[in-house]
Amino acid sequence: MNNLSLGLKADEYQPLSPKNLQEMDQAVRKILCQTGFEVHSQRAKKIYQRAGAKVSGEMVYLTNSLIDKALKSAPSQVTLYSRNGDYDLELSDNQVHFGTGGTVLNVLDVDSGEKRKVKSKDLNNITRLVDYLSNIHFYVIPVYPEECSDNNIDINRFYSALNNTRKHIMGGIYSSQGIEEVIDLGAKIAGGKQKLRDKPFISFITCVMSPLKLDRIYTDFLLQIAREGLPVAIPAEPLAGGTGPVTLAGNIVLMAAESLAGVVLTQLANPGSPVLLASTASAMDLKQAAYITGEVEMGLMHAGMAKFAQYYELPFYATAGMSDSKIPDVQAGYEKAMTAMLTGLAGANFIHDAAGLLEFCTTVAYEQYVIDDEIIGMVMRAVKGIEVNEETIAREVIDRVGPGEHFLADEHTLNYMRQEYYQPKLSDRLRREKWEEEGGLSARERAREKAKNILSRHETEYLEQSIKEYAQNNYGHKLLI
């Protein structure tokens, strides 16, 4: 299931100039060194203080030398591996990958289309669906089944993911014990902790509280993961106009400062540990004082942040492809495509939340994953750009065909017609009469039928029996999947 669109490079869209980046970097450094940020983890404060940061109560103030040392220590390239090698993600420079995201509680039922609570069967089925959809490059575990609680959710979510996809798996976590269990299971599959570190097929998400606050729980999680040497993303989520400045440049500066505070901490705890500069920033609809996700400015913010990450030479975990629509409709299509396109063309490395999500990141829909797979395929074609060489310029072909003739039967057309154009798997290009003859289905209806078809025939069960037995023996009292 090798995907030729994986990791394409993008360098055409430049939302920020070099001068802009320098000015914004200066602002980030002043925030971290002069404004300071709250840290509520005692362990983290001790680490910062031992390294030379100023600590006063809950406040921490970095130095430019600490920031520079961390930027030098943090890997500029992080590889997130897949189980079969077909979906290994090389995160560096402007290489682009799209995948899922969210930790949502609701799903649109694949049969009725009605909204209901997520169940464990949905977790399995969504994973299987994403495993099949070739334009979705990685799997951030997107749902929280209602049967689970915080003391068993981590092992259940990761166990389901490991059993049902070979793509790279990333997830948020809810307990220190859960982190230990997930890493233990991953190490068992890999053949030991060192082998898991060498080729990590799982990774984790922690978070920073905006504005400028590292809370105790997630900061301790961050340290636990960093000391294991496994990849971790540290997203900040300032909402422009609410928990962040209303201006796009100001919100980018704040989220860069917040995530960079976490990057510095990982490098102080374990120099060289793989880490992703990260953001889930969005905005508030100030008319309603409500969180929104479908605004074009989200795409602009994450495109700008992608350039910031490239300026710092850090891999970047971005957010795009979300929608405020409640169902898979026209609004969902244009909102998702707009932000995905902007963020992809800017060269963000790991663009999560780009498949399946609706309704302010509170609901997923099976058919939306199928639709978003199509959107991502088109975006990746745009990221690929226009190839210019002697063959594609086709001067000799034009000369050969000549005036007044056609190119349909020419060998050049046959050679390039598939590789030059994205081949849609869902979009309808039939004439109206043929479309009506075949049922006159909307894109949502076609996508729902395709999702059902995939789930009826795509078999996964990737975990070996010995691994399943190990999981049952060690975590059987917690497993609900």
Sine and cosine of phi, psi and omega as CSV:
sin_phi,cos_phi,sin_psi,cos_psi,sin_omega,cos_omega
0.00,0.00,0.73,0.68,-0.05,-1.00
-0.95,0.30,0.69,-0.73,-0.08,-1.00
-0.91,-0.41,0.90,-0.44,-0.07,-1.00
-0.95,0.31,-0.25,0.97,-0.01,-1.00
-1.00,0.05,-0.09,1.00,-0.10,-0.99
-0.92,0.40,0.79,-0.61,0.15,-0.99
0.95,0.32,0.44,0.90,0.07,-1.00
-0.89,0.45,0.49,-0.87,0.00,-1.00
-1.00,-0.07,0.64,-0.77,0.03,-1.00
-0.81,-0.58,0.74,-0.67,0.02,-1.00
-0.52,-0.85,0.38,0.92,-0.08,-1.00
-1.00,-0.05,-0.58,0.81,-0.14,-0.99
-1.00,-0.09,0.86,-0.51,-0.08,-1.00
-0.83,-0.55,0.99,0.11,-0.04,-1.00
-0.95,0.31,-0.30,0.96,0.02,-1.00
-0.77,-0.63,0.66,-0.75,0.03,-1.00
-1.00,0.10,0.28,-0.96,0.09,-1.00
-0.82,0.58,-0.62,0.79,0.03,-1.00
-0.91,0.41,-0.67,0.75,0.06,-1.00
-0.84,0.55,-0.72,0.69,-0.06,-1.00
-0.90,0.43,-0.64,0.77,0.03,-1.00
-0.90,0.44,-0.69,0.72,0.00,-1.00
-0.90,0.43,-0.65,0.76,-0.02,-1.00
-0.95,0.31,-0.57,0.82,0.07,-1.00
-0.88,0.47,-0.66,0.75,0.04,-1.00
-0.87,0.49,-0.64,0.77,0.02,-1.00
-0.92,0.39,-0.67,0.75,0.04,-1.00
-0.85,0.53,-0.72,0.69,-0.04,-1.00
-0.91,0.41,-0.62,0.78,0.03,-1.00
-0.91,0.40,-0.61,0.80,0.05,-1.00
-0.89,0.47,-0.75,0.66,-0.06,-1.00
-0.94,0.34,-0.53,0.85,-0.09,-1.00
-0.99,-0.12,-0.49,0.87,-0.08,-1.00
-0.93,-0.36,-0.76,0.65,0.05,-1.00
-0.93,0.38,-0.71,0.70,-0.01,-1.00
0.99,0.15,0.09,-1.00,-0.01,-1.00
-0.56,-0.83,0.48,-0.88,0.01,-1.00
-0.98,0.19,0.64,-0.77,0.10,-1.00
-0.75,-0.67,0.84,-0.54,-0.08,-1.00
-0.95,-0.32,0.18,0.98,0.10,-0.99
-0.98,-0.20,0.84,-0.54,0.02,-1.00
-0.90,0.44,-0.64,0.77,0.02,-1.00
-0.88,0.48,-0.69,0.73,-0.01,-1.00
-0.91,0.42,-0.67,0.74,0.00,-1.00
-0.88,0.48,-0.63,0.77,0.03,-1.00
-0.90,0.43,-0.64,0.77,0.00,-1.00
-0.91,0.41,-0.72,0.69,0.04,-1.00
-0.86,0.51,-0.72,0.70,-0.08,-1.00
-0.91,0.42,-0.68,0.74,0.02,-1.00
-0.88,0.48,-0.49,0.87,-0.03,-1.00
-0.99,0.14,-0.17,0.98,0.05,-1.00
0.92,-0.40,0.05,1.00,0.08,-1.00
-0.96,0.26,0.47,-0.88,0.08,-1.00
-0.99,0.11,0.78,-0.63,0.02,-1.00
-0.85,-0.53,0.81,-0.59,0.01,-1.00
-0.70,-0.72,0.98,-0.22,-0.09,-1.00
0.90,0.43,-0.84,-0.54,0.04,-1.00
-1.00,-0.01,-0.06,1.00,-0.08,-1.00
-1.00,-0.04,0.64,-0.77,0.05,-1.00
-0.81,-0.59,0.67,-0.74,0.01,-1.00
-0.81,-0.59,0.87,-0.50,0.00,-1.00
-0.99,0.13,0.03,-1.00,0.15,-0.99
-0.84,-0.54,0.37,-0.93,0.04,-1.00
-0.87,0.50,-0.58,0.82,-0.01,-1.00
-0.92,0.40,-0.60,0.80,0.06,-1.00
-0.91,0.42,-0.66,0.75,0.03,-1.00
-0.89,0.45,-0.73,0.69,-0.01,-1.00
-0.89,0.45,-0.64,0.77,0.00,-1.00
-0.90,0.44,-0.65,0.76,0.01,-1.00
-0.92,0.38,-0.66,0.75,0.01,-1.00
-0.90,0.43,-0.53,0.85,0.06,-1.00
-0.97,0.25,-0.58,0.82,-0.06,-1.00
-0.98,0.21,-0.61,0.79,-0.06,-1.00
-0.92,0.38,0.73,-0.69,-0.01,-1.00
-0.88,0.48,0.70,-0.71,0.06,-1.00
-0.99,0.16,-0.26,0.97,0.11,-0.99
-0.76,-0.65,0.76,-0.65,0.07,-1.00
-0.83,-0.56,0.78,-0.63,0.06,-1.00
-0.98,-0.21,0.85,-0.52,0.11,-0.99
-0.98,-0.22,0.92,-0.38,-0.17,-0.99
-1.00,0.09,0.40,-0.91,0.16,-0.99
-0.95,-0.31,0.28,-0.96,-0.11,-0.99
-0.94,0.34,-0.54,0.84,-0.04,-1.00
-0.95,-0.32,0.04,1.00,0.06,-1.00
1.00,0.04,-0.21,0.98,-0.05,-1.00
-0.97,0.25,-0.39,0.92,-0.08,-1.00
-0.83,-0.56,0.59,0.81,0.13,-0.99
-0.91,0.42,0.70,-0.72,-0.07,-1.00
-0.94,-0.33,0.91,-0.42,0.09,-1.00
-1.00,-0.06,0.97,-0.25,-0.07,-1.00
-0.99,-0.13,0.97,-0.25,0.05,-1.00
-0.22,-0.98,0.31,-0.95,0.06,-1.00
0.75,0.66,-0.89,-0.46,-0.08,-1.00
-0.83,-0.55,0.53,0.85,0.04,-1.00
-0.99,0.17,0.74,-0.68,-0.23,-0.97
-0.93,-0.37,0.72,-0.69,0.10,-1.00
-0.63,-0.77,0.59,-0.81,0.01,-1.00
-0.86,-0.51,0.54,-0.84,0.05,-1.00
-0.33,-0.94,-0.22,-0.98,-0.09,-1.00
-1.00,0.09,-0.05,-1.00,0.06,-1.00
0.03,-1.00,-0.04,-1.00,0.00,-1.00
0.99,-0.13,0.31,-0.95,0.19,-0.98
-0.68,-0.73,0.96,0.27,-0.23,-0.97
-0.99,-0.17,0.33,-0.94,-0.11,-0.99
-0.96,-0.27,-0.19,0.98,-0.12,-0.99
-0.82,-0.58,0.46,-0.89,0.02,-1.00
-0.63,-0.78,0.54,-0.84,0.18,-0.98
-1.00,0.06,0.88,-0.47,-0.08,-1.00
-0.84,0.54,0.70,-0.71,-0.08,-1.00
-0.93,0.38,-0.40,0.92,0.01,-1.00
-1.00,-0.04,-0.79,0.62,-0.09,-1.00
-1.00,0.02,-0.40,0.92,-0.10,-0.99
0.98,0.20,0.00,1.00,-0.02,-1.00
-0.99,0.12,0.53,-0.85,0.02,-1.00
-0.97,0.23,0.70,-0.71,0.05,-1.00
-0.48,-0.88,0.10,-0.99,0.03,-1.00
-0.95,0.30,0.56,-0.83,0.06,-1.00
-0.93,0.36,0.69,-0.73,0.08,-1.00
-0.89,-0.46,0.20,-0.98,-0.05,-1.00
-0.87,0.49,-0.53,0.85,0.02,-1.00
-0.90,0.44,-0.53,0.84,0.04,-1.00
-0.92,0.39,-0.64,0.77,0.04,-1.00
-0.84,0.54,-0.74,0.67,0.03,-1.00
-0.89,0.46,-0.73,0.68,-0.10,-1.00
-0.93,0.36,-0.62,0.78,0.03,-1.00
-0.91,0.42,-0.64,0.77,0.04,-1.00
-0.88,0.48,-0.71,0.71,0.02,-1.00
-0.88,0.47,-0.65,0.76,0.01,-1.00
-0.89,0.45,-0.73,0.68,0.00,-1.00
-0.91,0.41,-0.58,0.81,0.06,-1.00
-0.84,0.54,-0.57,0.82,-0.05,-1.00
-0.99,0.16,-0.59,0.81,-0.14,-0.99
-0.97,0.26,0.93,-0.36,-0.26,-0.97
-0.97,0.26,-0.36,0.93,0.01,-1.00
-1.00,0.10,-0.18,0.98,0.10,-0.99
-1.00,0.00,0.93,-0.37,-0.25,-0.97
-1.00,0.08,-0.42,0.91,-0.03,-1.00
-0.54,-0.84,0.17,-0.98,-0.10,-1.00
-0.80,-0.60,0.98,-0.20,0.24,-0.97
-1.00,0.04,0.85,-0.52,-0.15,-0.99
-0.86,0.50,0.88,-0.47,-0.27,-0.96
-0.99,-0.14,-0.17,0.99,-0.14,-0.99
-0.73,-0.68,0.32,-0.95,-0.01,-1.00
-0.81,-0.59,0.98,-0.18,-0.05,-1.00
-0.88,0.47,0.61,-0.80,-0.06,-1.00
-0.93,0.37,-0.33,0.94,0.02,-1.00
-0.96,0.28,-0.28,0.96,-0.10,-1.00
-1.00,-0.07,0.31,-0.95,0.12,-0.99
-0.73,-0.68,0.11,-0.99,-0.10,-1.00
-0.89,0.45,-0.34,0.94,-0.03,-1.00
-1.00,0.06,-0.13,0.99,0.05,-1.00
-0.71,-0.70,0.04,1.00,-0.11,-0.99
-0.93,0.37,-0.61,0.79,-0.09,-1.00
-0.89,0.46,-0.78,0.63,-0.04,-1.00
-0.92,0.40,-0.58,0.81,0.02,-1.00
-0.93,0.37,-0.70,0.71,-0.03,-1.00
-0.91,0.41,-0.71,0.70,-0.03,-1.00
-0.96,0.29,-0.58,0.81,0.04,-1.00
-0.88,0.48,-0.73,0.69,0.03,-1.00
-0.87,0.50,-0.70,0.72,-0.01,-1.00
-0.89,0.45,-0.72,0.70,-0.03,-1.00
-0.91,0.42,-0.49,0.87,-0.01,-1.00
-0.99,0.13,-0.34,0.94,-0.17,-0.99
-0.86,-0.51,-0.01,1.00,0.13,-0.99
-0.52,-0.86,0.50,-0.86,0.12,-0.99
-0.97,-0.23,0.02,1.00,0.09,-1.00
-0.95,0.30,0.28,-0.96,0.03,-1.00
-0.88,0.47,0.64,-0.77,-0.07,-1.00
-0.89,-0.45,0.80,-0.60,0.10,-0.99
-0.80,-0.60,0.53,-0.85,0.02,-1.00
-0.40,-0.92,0.46,-0.89,0.22,-0.98
-0.95,0.30,0.32,-0.95,-0.03,-1.00
-0.75,-0.66,0.32,-0.95,-0.16,-0.99
-0.81,-0.59,-0.15,0.99,0.03,-1.00
-0.40,-0.92,0.44,-0.90,0.07,-1.00
-0.88,0.47,-0.65,0.76,0.04,-1.00
-0.89,0.46,-0.63,0.78,0.04,-1.00
-0.88,0.47,-0.65,0.76,0.05,-1.00
-0.87,0.50,-0.73,0.69,0.00,-1.00
-0.86,0.51,-0.69,0.73,-0.04,-1.00
-0.92,0.40,-0.68,0.73,-0.01,-1.00
-0.91,0.41,-0.69,0.72,0.03,-1.00
-0.91,0.42,-0.64,0.77,0.04,-1.00
-0.87,0.49,-0.70,0.71,0.02,-1.00
-0.91,0.42,-0.68,0.73,0.05,-1.00
-0.87,0.49,-0.66,0.75,0.02,-1.00
-0.91,0.42,-0.61,0.79,0.04,-1.00
-0.88,0.47,-0.67,0.74,0.03,-1.00
-0.92,0.39,-0.67,0.74,-0.06,-1.00
-0.96,0.28,-0.40,0.92,-0.08,-1.00
0.99,-0.14,0.41,0.91,0.04,-1.00
0.73,-0.68,0.39,-0.92,-0.04,-1.00
-0.89,0.45,-0.63,0.78,-0.02,-1.00
-0.91,0.41,-0.63,0.78,0.04,-1.00
-0.92,0.40,-0.56,0.83,0.07,-1.00
-0.92,0.40,-0.65,0.76,0.04,-1.00
-0.91,0.42,-0.63,0.78,-0.04,-1.00
-0.91,0.41,-0.64,0.77,-0.01,-1.00
-0.70,-0.72,0.97,0.26,-0.09,-1.00
-0.95,0.31,0.88,-0.48,0.08,-1.00
-0.98,-0.19,0.04,1.00,0.17,-0.98
-0.79,-0.62,0.47,-0.88,0.07,-1.00
-0.48,-0.88,0.07,-1.00,-0.22,-0.98
-0.72,-0.69,0.30,-0.95,0.05,-1.00
-0.82,-0.58,0.77,-0.63,0.22,-0.98
-0.91,-0.42,-0.30,-0.95,-0.01,-1.00
-0.37,-0.93,0.35,-0.94,0.14,-0.99
-0.91,-0.41,0.65,-0.76,0.02,-1.00
-1.00,0.03,0.82,-0.58,0.02,-1.00
-1.00,0.02,0.61,-0.79,-0.04,1.00
-1.00,-0.05,0.76,-0.66,0.27,-0.96
0.86,0.51,0.78,0.62,0.00,-1.00
-0.62,-0.78,0.84,-0.54,0.14,-0.99
-0.98,-0.18,0.96,-0.29,-0.05,-1.00
-0.97,0.24,0.19,-0.98,-0.09,-1.00
-0.93,0.36,-0.76,0.65,-0.16,-0.99
-0.90,0.44,-0.82,0.58,-0.09,-1.00
-0.96,0.29,-0.45,0.89,0.07,-1.00
-0.94,0.33,-0.63,0.78,0.10,-0.99
-0.91,0.42,-0.61,0.79,0.11,-0.99
-0.86,0.51,-0.70,0.71,-0.01,-1.00
-0.85,0.53,-0.71,0.70,0.01,-1.00
-0.91,0.42,-0.64,0.77,0.01,-1.00
-0.88,0.48,-0.69,0.72,-0.01,-1.00
-0.95,0.33,-0.69,0.72,-0.02,-1.00
-0.87,0.49,-0.63,0.78,0.00,-1.00
-0.93,0.36,-0.39,0.92,0.10,-1.00
-0.99,0.17,-0.21,0.98,0.04,-1.00
0.97,0.26,0.39,0.92,0.01,-1.00
-0.98,-0.21,0.45,-0.89,-0.08,-1.00
-0.90,0.43,0.61,-0.80,0.01,-1.00
-0.57,-0.82,0.68,-0.74,0.12,-0.99
-0.99,-0.17,0.60,-0.80,-0.06,-1.00
-0.82,-0.57,0.97,0.26,-0.07,-1.00
-0.97,0.23,0.60,-0.80,0.22,-0.97
-0.96,-0.29,0.48,-0.88,-0.04,-1.00
-0.73,-0.68,0.87,0.49,0.10,-0.99
-0.94,0.35,0.72,-0.70,0.04,-1.00
-0.99,-0.16,0.91,-0.41,-0.05,-1.00
-0.83,0.56,0.82,-0.57,-0.02,-1.00
1.00,-0.05,-0.18,0.98,0.00,-1.00
-0.85,-0.52,-0.99,0.13,0.03,-1.00
-0.99,-0.11,0.17,0.98,0.08,-1.00
-0.55,-0.84,0.27,-0.96,0.04,-1.00
-0.84,0.54,0.52,-0.86,-0.04,-1.00
-0.95,0.31,-0.41,0.91,0.00,-1.00
-0.98,0.20,0.54,-0.84,-0.04,-1.00
-0.90,0.43,-0.69,0.72,-0.01,-1.00
-0.88,0.47,-0.66,0.75,0.02,-1.00
-0.90,0.43,-0.64,0.77,0.00,-1.00
-0.93,0.38,-0.60,0.80,0.06,-1.00
-0.89,0.45,-0.70,0.71,0.01,-1.00
-0.87,0.49,-0.69,0.72,-0.02,-1.00
-0.90,0.43,-0.74,0.68,-0.04,-1.00
-0.92,0.39,-0.55,0.84,0.06,-1.00
-0.90,0.43,-0.69,0.72,0.02,-1.00
-0.89,0.46,-0.69,0.72,-0.06,-1.00
-0.91,0.42,-0.74,0.68,0.00,-1.00
-0.93,0.37,-0.60,0.80,0.00,-1.00
-0.91,0.42,-0.54,0.84,0.09,-1.00
-0.86,0.52,-0.63,0.77,0.06,-1.00
-0.94,0.33,-0.62,0.79,0.05,-1.00
-0.87,0.50,-0.71,0.70,0.03,-1.00
-0.85,0.53,-0.68,0.73,-0.03,-1.00
-0.89,0.45,-0.68,0.73,0.01,-1.00
-0.88,0.48,-0.63,0.78,-0.05,-1.00
-0.96,0.27,-0.49,0.87,0.10,-0.99
-0.95,0.32,-0.59,0.81,-0.02,-1.00
-0.97,0.25,-0.61,0.80,-0.05,-1.00
-0.42,-0.91,1.00,0.05,-0.05,-1.00
-0.80,0.60,0.73,-0.69,0.00,-1.00
1.00,0.02,-0.09,1.00,0.00,-1.00
-0.88,0.47,0.69,-0.73,-0.06,-1.00
-0.94,0.33,0.78,-0.63,-0.09,-1.00
-0.58,-0.82,0.55,-0.84,0.03,-1.00
-0.92,-0.40,0.84,-0.55,0.25,-0.97
-0.86,0.52,0.68,-0.73,-0.22,-0.98
-0.51,-0.86,0.45,-0.89,0.06,-1.00
-0.45,-0.89,0.61,-0.80,0.20,-0.98
-0.85,-0.53,0.46,0.89,-0.11,-0.99
-0.87,0.49,0.56,-0.83,0.07,-1.00
-0.57,-0.82,-0.55,-0.84,-0.05,-1.00
-0.58,-0.81,0.18,-0.98,0.13,-0.99
-0.96,-0.27,0.63,-0.78,0.23,-0.97
-0.98,0.18,0.97,-0.23,-0.13,-0.99
-0.94,0.34,-0.26,0.97,0.08,-1.00
-0.93,0.36,-0.55,0.84,-0.06,-1.00
-0.90,-0.43,-0.05,1.00,-0.12,-0.99
0.80,0.60,0.74,0.67,-0.09,-1.00
-0.80,-0.59,0.55,-0.84,0.08,-1.00
-0.94,0.35,0.73,-0.69,0.06,-1.00
-0.76,-0.65,0.34,-0.94,-0.08,-1.00
-0.72,-0.69,-0.20,0.98,-0.12,-0.99
-0.99,-0.15,0.11,0.99,-0.07,-1.00
-0.96,0.27,0.59,-0.81,0.00,-1.00
-0.87,0.49,-0.47,0.88,-0.03,-1.00
-0.90,0.43,-0.42,0.91,0.10,-0.99
-0.87,0.49,-0.68,0.73,0.06,-1.00
-0.88,0.47,-0.66,0.75,0.02,-1.00
-0.90,0.44,-0.68,0.73,-0.01,-1.00
-0.88,0.47,-0.70,0.72,-0.05,-1.00
-0.97,0.23,-0.46,0.89,0.15,-0.99
-0.91,0.41,-0.69,0.73,0.05,-1.00
-0.90,0.44,-0.66,0.75,0.01,-1.00
-0.91,0.41,-0.52,0.85,0.07,-1.00
-0.88,0.48,-0.65,0.76,0.02,-1.00
-0.93,0.36,-0.54,0.84,0.07,-1.00
-0.90,0.44,-0.70,0.72,0.01,-1.00
-0.89,0.46,-0.65,0.76,0.05,-1.00
-0.91,0.42,-0.59,0.81,0.06,-1.00
-0.88,0.47,-0.64,0.77,0.01,-1.00
-1.00,0.10,-0.13,0.99,-0.05,-1.00
0.86,0.51,0.73,0.68,0.05,-1.00
-0.84,-0.54,0.61,-0.79,0.13,-0.99
-0.89,0.46,0.51,-0.86,-0.14,-0.99
-0.79,-0.62,0.81,-0.58,0.11,-0.99
-0.99,-0.10,0.91,-0.41,-0.12,-0.99
-0.89,-0.45,0.12,-0.99,0.02,-1.00
-0.79,-0.61,0.74,-0.67,0.07,-1.00
-0.23,-0.97,0.16,-0.99,0.07,-1.00
0.98,0.21,0.46,0.89,0.02,-1.00
-0.98,-0.22,0.17,-0.99,0.00,-1.00
-0.48,-0.88,0.48,-0.87,0.09,-1.00
-1.00,-0.04,-0.09,1.00,0.02,-1.00
-0.91,0.41,0.48,-0.88,-0.05,-1.00
-1.00,0.02,-0.29,0.96,-0.01,-1.00
-0.67,-0.74,0.26,-0.96,0.07,-1.00
-0.95,0.30,1.00,-0.01,-0.06,-1.00
-0.76,-0.65,-0.22,-0.98,-0.02,-1.00
-0.86,0.50,-0.68,0.73,0.02,-1.00
-0.85,0.52,-0.71,0.71,0.02,-1.00
-0.86,0.51,-0.64,0.77,-0.03,-1.00
-0.90,0.44,-0.76,0.65,-0.08,-1.00
-0.97,0.26,-0.55,0.83,0.04,-1.00
-0.91,0.41,-0.72,0.70,-0.02,-1.00
-0.90,0.44,-0.73,0.68,-0.05,-1.00
-0.90,0.45,-0.62,0.79,-0.06,-1.00
-0.90,0.43,-0.79,0.61,-0.06,-1.00
-0.95,0.32,-0.57,0.82,0.04,-1.00
-0.90,0.44,-0.67,0.74,-0.02,-1.00
-0.90,0.43,-0.74,0.67,-0.03,-1.00
-0.87,0.48,-0.71,0.70,-0.06,-1.00
-0.94,0.34,-0.62,0.78,0.03,-1.00
-0.91,0.41,-0.72,0.70,-0.02,-1.00
-0.91,0.42,-0.41,0.91,0.05,-1.00
-0.98,0.19,-0.18,0.98,0.08,-1.00
1.00,0.02,0.44,0.90,0.12,-0.99
-0.89,0.46,0.62,-0.78,-0.17,-0.98
-0.99,0.13,-0.67,0.74,-0.18,-0.98
-0.71,-0.70,1.00,0.00,-0.15,-0.99
-0.99,-0.12,0.98,-0.22,-0.06,-1.00
-0.99,-0.14,0.10,-1.00,-0.06,-1.00
0.93,0.37,0.20,0.98,-0.14,-0.99
-1.00,0.03,0.01,1.00,-0.01,-1.00
-0.60,-0.80,0.74,-0.67,0.20,-0.98
1.00,-0.09,-0.37,0.93,-0.19,-0.98
-1.00,0.05,0.58,-0.82,0.07,-1.00
-0.62,-0.79,0.16,-0.99,0.20,-0.98
0.80,0.60,0.87,0.50,0.08,-1.00
0.87,0.50,0.58,0.81,0.03,-1.00
0.90,0.43,0.60,0.80,0.05,-1.00
-0.89,-0.45,-0.18,0.98,-0.11,-0.99
-0.63,-0.78,0.57,-0.82,0.15,-0.99
-0.88,-0.48,0.35,-0.94,0.07,-1.00
-0.67,-0.74,0.71,-0.70,0.01,-1.00
-0.83,0.56,-0.74,0.67,-0.05,-1.00
-0.92,0.40,-0.43,0.90,0.02,-1.00
-0.93,0.38,-0.55,0.83,0.09,-1.00
-0.87,0.50,-0.66,0.75,0.00,-1.00
-0.92,0.39,-0.68,0.73,0.03,-1.00
-0.89,0.45,-0.70,0.72,-0.04,-1.00
-0.93,0.37,-0.51,0.86,0.12,-0.99
-0.85,0.53,-0.64,0.77,0.05,-1.00
-0.92,0.38,-0.71,0.70,0.02,-1.00
-0.86,0.51,-0.72,0.69,-0.02,-1.00
-0.89,0.46,-0.65,0.76,0.04,-1.00
-0.85,0.53,-0.67,0.75,0.02,-1.00
-0.93,0.37,-0.66,0.75,0.04,-1.00
-0.88,0.48,-0.68,0.73,0.00,-1.00
-0.91,0.42,-0.51,0.86,0.10,-1.00
-0.91,0.41,-0.64,0.77,0.06,-1.00
-0.91,0.41,-0.63,0.77,0.04,-1.00
-0.87,0.49,-0.63,0.78,0.01,-1.00
-0.87,0.50,-0.57,0.82,0.06,-1.00
0.98,0.21,-0.34,-0.94,-0.07,-1.00
-0.95,-0.31,0.88,-0.48,0.02,-1.00
-0.99,0.13,0.81,-0.58,-0.03,-1.00
-0.87,-0.50,0.90,-0.44,0.11,-0.99
-0.41,-0.91,-0.05,-1.00,-0.06,-1.00
-0.86,0.51,-0.63,0.78,-0.02,-1.00
-0.94,0.34,-0.68,0.73,-0.07,-1.00
-0.98,0.21,-0.47,0.88,0.09,-1.00
-0.90,0.44,-0.54,0.84,0.20,-0.98
0.88,0.47,0.54,0.84,0.01,-1.00
-0.89,0.46,-0.68,0.73,-0.01,-1.00
-0.92,0.39,-0.53,0.85,0.04,-1.00
-0.91,0.41,-0.72,0.69,0.02,-1.00
-0.87,0.49,-0.66,0.75,0.03,-1.00
-0.89,0.46,-0.66,0.75,-0.03,-1.00
-0.93,0.38,-0.69,0.72,-0.04,-1.00
-0.95,0.31,-0.71,0.70,0.11,-0.99
0.98,0.18,0.12,-0.99,-0.05,-1.00
-0.89,0.45,0.64,-0.77,0.14,-0.99
0.97,0.24,0.02,1.00,-0.01,-1.00
-0.97,-0.23,-0.16,-0.99,0.00,-1.00
-0.77,-0.64,0.28,-0.96,-0.09,-1.00
-0.97,-0.23,0.05,1.00,-0.14,-0.99
-0.85,0.53,-0.70,0.72,-0.11,-0.99
-1.00,-0.08,0.04,1.00,-0.04,-1.00
-0.95,0.31,0.58,-0.82,-0.01,-1.00
-0.85,0.52,-0.56,0.83,0.01,-1.00
-0.88,0.48,-0.66,0.75,0.04,-1.00
-0.89,0.45,-0.69,0.72,0.01,-1.00
-0.90,0.44,-0.59,0.81,-0.03,-1.00
-0.95,0.31,-0.54,0.84,-0.16,-0.99
-0.93,-0.36,-0.16,0.99,-0.18,-0.98
-0.90,0.43,-0.49,0.87,0.01,-1.00
-1.00,0.01,-0.64,0.77,-0.07,-1.00
-0.98,0.20,-0.39,0.92,-0.04,-1.00
-0.99,0.12,-0.44,0.90,-0.09,-1.00
-0.86,-0.51,0.67,-0.75,0.09,-1.00
-0.91,0.42,0.74,-0.67,0.00,-1.00
-0.99,-0.15,0.97,-0.26,-0.08,-1.00
-0.93,0.38,0.54,-0.84,0.02,-1.00
-0.95,-0.30,-0.26,0.97,-0.06,-1.00
-0.83,-0.56,-0.61,0.79,-0.09,-1.00
-0.85,0.53,0.58,-0.82,0.02,-1.00
-0.99,-0.12,0.82,-0.57,0.06,-1.00
-0.82,-0.57,0.35,0.94,0.03,-1.00
-0.98,0.22,0.41,-0.91,0.19,-0.98
-0.92,0.39,0.44,-0.90,-0.10,-0.99
-0.80,0.60,-0.68,0.73,-0.05,-1.00
-0.88,0.48,-0.68,0.73,0.00,-1.00
-0.94,0.35,-0.64,0.77,0.04,-1.00
-0.87,0.49,-0.71,0.70,0.03,-1.00
-0.90,0.43,-0.63,0.78,0.01,-1.00
-0.88,0.48,-0.55,0.84,-0.03,-1.00
-1.00,-0.04,0.19,0.98,0.12,-0.99
0.89,-0.46,-0.23,0.97,0.02,-1.00
0.85,0.53,0.65,0.76,-0.10,-1.00
-0.98,0.19,0.58,-0.81,0.11,-0.99
-0.97,0.25,0.20,-0.98,0.03,-1.00
-0.87,0.49,-0.64,0.77,0.02,-1.00
-0.89,0.45,-0.67,0.74,0.00,-1.00
-0.91,0.42,-0.67,0.74,0.04,-1.00
-0.90,0.44,-0.66,0.75,-0.01,-1.00
-0.91,0.42,-0.63,0.77,0.02,-1.00
-0.90,0.43,-0.68,0.74,0.03,-1.00
-0.90,0.43,-0.62,0.78,0.02,-1.00
-0.91,0.41,-0.67,0.74,0.02,-1.00
-0.87,0.50,-0.70,0.71,0.02,-1.00
-0.88,0.48,-0.67,0.74,-0.01,-1.00
-0.89,0.45,-0.68,0.74,0.03,-1.00
-0.88,0.47,-0.73,0.69,-0.04,-1.00
-0.92,0.40,-0.44,0.90,-0.01,-1.00
-0.98,0.22,-0.33,0.94,-0.11,-0.99
-0.76,-0.65,-0.20,0.98,-0.04,-1.00
-1.00,0.04,0.94,-0.33,-0.02,-1.00
-1.00,-0.04,0.65,-0.76,0.03,-1.00
-0.86,-0.52,-0.99,-0.13,-0.02,-1.00
0.77,0.64,0.87,0.50,-0.10,-1.00
-0.99,0.15,-0.32,0.95,-0.01,-1.00
-0.97,0.25,0.71,-0.70,0.05,-1.00
-0.93,0.37,0.39,-0.92,-0.04,-1.00
-0.86,0.51,-0.61,0.79,-0.01,-1.00
-0.90,0.43,-0.57,0.82,0.04,-1.00
-0.94,0.34,-0.66,0.75,0.04,-1.00
-0.88,0.47,-0.65,0.76,0.02,-1.00
-0.91,0.41,-0.64,0.77,0.04,-1.00
-0.87,0.49,-0.71,0.70,0.00,-1.00
-0.89,0.45,-0.67,0.75,0.02,-1.00
-0.90,0.43,-0.65,0.76,-0.01,-1.00
-0.93,0.38,-0.55,0.84,-0.10,-0.99
-0.99,-0.15,-0.55,0.84,-0.09,-1.00
-0.77,-0.64,0.25,0.97,-0.07,-1.00
-0.83,0.56,-0.54,0.84,0.00,-1.00
-0.94,0.34,-0.26,0.96,0.01,-1.00
-0.97,-0.24,-0.40,0.92,-0.13,-0.99
-0.96,0.28,0.78,-0.62,0.06,-1.00
-0.91,-0.42,-0.18,0.98,-0.10,-0.99
-0.98,0.18,0.00,0.00,0.00,0.00
